[in-house]
């Protein structure tokens, strides 16, 4: 059964959370992306809470700016180190072993913070699972060199517009649904975007979009807006890109926003990498094939 609650963190942020499993068990955390929320993980939370699948304490926070979590108005409040601080503070509350995370599972924007946490606080985490979320090293490279990825990422400049929340909310979010339905040939081929799921998304979006969109406004890793000069991308030191722990990357190959070039050379930054390319799946593979995702994560966790 899914539990819902709010956790007030010591630094003034409150995160609304969904969870399953007994407190005091080893902690699995799940991080969502945009335009999603913690509810996307419900099937996996219940799966991994069961004794035969590990018996974990499974917690999925709504990231700051999403659903009922705190949503600071300042764009700078959405820099990665702030969200990583939120995740670690939540782990301090939920973990029975001094804030230690057994396994962190992350998708899309959640993966950006998963990569960052694994680099910045490797002692706090045993295993990392990334689902269609680019590593900053390969993403920076592809934004600089790949016209295909530059074009695929052009939507980021739209989402960074000052009027993006107003545009996205118009006419029952008519510009939002294409994020799901235009994600490649045969999008929603699994029929997951039901009216019930749409209602869950509406409830999340009705709570406000500004915080989530601030992620796109604050990041330096996006293409130039039309008519603007090429961005001055940051020079990220290699030591800030390395992830030295067992890492599983599941990459749905029909993702039109995140092209396959992003997984080329990934092992240079992640020496203990297990990479699986997933055919016949899009960016929304968690919705499309939750059983497959759960099986692959369980295989990875149990083998370590």
C-alpha positions, 0 to 999 in steps of 0.5 A: 500500500502506498503511503503519502506524507510530507517531510520537513527538512532542516534547511526549510524545504518540505518534500511531499513523498510517496512510500511503501515498505517498513521504516527501518529497512534498507532505503531505496529512493526514486527520483522523477523528472518533468513533467512527472511527479512521484506517483510514477513510481508507485508500481516499483515502490510496492514491488521492492517493498515486498520481502521476496523482492528485497523488502526495502523501505521505498521512498519517492519524493516530489522534487522541490517545485513539484506537486505539494513540495516547497516551491521557492520562487527564485530561479537560483534555488533550483541549482543541482546542489540544492536539490541534492541537499534535499535528497540527502536530508530526506535520506537522513530521516528515512534511512536506518543507517545514518542517511545511507541509500542502498539504491537510488533509481532516477529518471529524466531530471531526477537522473541529473540529480542522481548523477550529481549525488553519486559524484558529490557524496559517493559514501552515501550511496551503494548503487545507482540506477539511471533511466533515460537521463543523460550524464552531464559529460556526454550531454555537454559533449553532444550539445557542443558537437551533435546537431541531432541532439541540439535539435532534439533538445530545442524544447528546453529553450521553450520551457525556459521562457518566462511565459512558459507556465501560462502557455502550458496551462492553456486549454487543459494543458493542450501543449503538455500532452504532446510531451507524451504522445509525440515521443517517437513513432507509436508513442503510447503504443502501450496505452498507458496514458489513460484518463485516470493517469491524465487526472493524476497529471492534472492534479500535479500540474494544477499545483503549479508549474513554475518551480519545475520550469525553473529547472530549465531556466537555471541549467546552463546545459541547453541549446541557444534559443532561436536567434541567440548566439551559441551558449558559453557552456561550462567547463566541467572538471573531469573529477566532477563527472566521475561516478565510481560505484555500480551503475545500471543505465537503462536506455529506451532507444525510441526516446526522441528527446535524448538521442543514442549518442548520449550513451556513447563513451559513458563508460569513460565516466562510469567505470562500473557501468552496466548499460542496457539498450531497451528497444521498443520503448520511449522516454516514458518507459517507466509507464510503458513497461514497469514490469520490465524496469522492475525486473532489470533493477532487481537483477542488478541489485541482487547481483551486487 
